[in-house]
């Protein structure tokens, strides 16, 4: 069994995502990672619309694939 890792940074699409397509074609299991930088988050307001948008998109992705966070 070959496991791959895809680090999502700016491109949060599941479709037409070249890194994700390559990993799923080459591996039997693929882990998807997204990292929130605490140094950036602590400078933003608690209700920052950009962070809220990212949470919304990541939750949507979690509904479509098995993502642990």
Secondary structure by P-SEA (a helix, b strand, c coil): cbbbbbbbcccccccccaaaaaaaacccbbbbbbbbcaaaaaacccccaaaaaaaaaaaaaaaaccccc
